[in-house]
């Protein structure tokens, strides 16, 4: 913990470790809720909510409900980002957690299509939209909170804990579904799939306890003390930072890699290729266990050599590695699915995934940081959210059917990597100068200026 004193004599408290822990725990619990939907959409929802369709169509419709949350996320980003920059990071992070927990619990309580007919998938979509509104402000708020508490020279490392939490939430969600998937088919489809959703009640209680004790960020308090909080943060954002928003949108396309591996590959591998549910769930789990160890290492490297090279390496490397992974999946080669899946998702993608919280957050000043990250990422994530349903629509039959999905995945990752190279390097720019055109790195030699 450290303190800084503003020009008016007000003392602000920096708690980087506490902020990192709160971001980790909150993101883990929030994204546990979000990811159990992805697992369920790929594995059980086609039969629970779309039983009247043939297997391929049912999978397509189920994955579309997964993607619909991403339609709501840009709207949620505008609203939650606005208030995050107006009233503070902490209050909105508590709100997003409560919204996610309530919607997830209610999904678990939904009657099946067999019980209430078409009303079941309609209600499912509405609750999924509520999940999307919540998720829109989660990572951006947690990233802003951690970035603004972090010590100079270590912002990349501390902000990576938000994504550490996201990965842990994905692991937890898949472990729970792995256990639930051991149930007999009839029990899994009738009541077993509901268990992970009902556990969100515990998720909310723990997350709320962690986040309510965290102080507001010193940077936001400084802006409040100086009476420079933007009245309309979104208007200021698009007037002064539109290029940065566009850059974040394009860089965020790298998320296609994550949703193709974590959602589409589960559905396609199980329902089309014929692999076991547990096999693919273990691949996803192990990939993310590796990512937990690798993410902070990539982030620490970015603190030394810069955000741009690390992010670009991860995105462009993922574009190349998508081809052997999808080839192995289409051919049902379990050993190579594990090898290439872990290498792609656990190692290469983690370079981009661990660095984007600092890369994106450092593009904006404190007055619009929450809004800028939220809006930019959620528009970019929209393609990521719909990539499973796009992939399901374009994948071909036979041994070469994986090529269209590979080009979709690689194309999105390549655009993200190349776009990152157009950004200014900000790893060594002081926090109070971020987002300014006249910002000066602490050590020009370190950033190659």
Helices and strands as residue ranges (DSSP letters): E 2-5, E 11-14, H 16-43, H 45-49, H 55-86, H 89-108, H 113-116, H 119-149, H 155-180, H 185-190, G 192-194, H 195-198, H 200-212, H 218-225, H 233-240, H 242-251, G 252-254, H 255-259, I 260-264, H 265-268, I 269-273, H 277-305, H 307-330, H 334-341, I 342-348, H 349-361, H 369-394, H 403-420, G 431-433, H 444-447
